């Protein structure tokens, strides 16, 4: 009889252990989902500040550029804008042209932070990058996740936008 009781107690303990493992797995899934939701609510997203392009230029695809947003200028320079909900930290960026020979990585400039909906004028002038070129922004959120925005331009017209977690 005592063997039956011991076997029953062992069975109850095994079931309790299985229940505890299932509970721990589900709790871990809930925690990860909450972290992703929190990151989504405080994710930065950088882009170039833009204006609407003249309608006739859009229709006629002036300068071979397809798109209706043109990079706006502030005192002759490009302006980066954070359209996300979180602070963009340790922003590094660089401009490249299609004909640039990648002998070494392009020199990156640095901005310590850009607040949500904040703007910062870049030192690169609009005139220095007039034809086809692209700008790449690498930055991180306050939680440490890293992001990259790549924007391709043609005569200041934004023709491509890419946002990714890296």
Order of alpha helices (4+ residues) and beta strands (2+ residues): alpha-beta-beta-alpha-beta-beta-beta-beta-beta-beta-beta-beta-beta
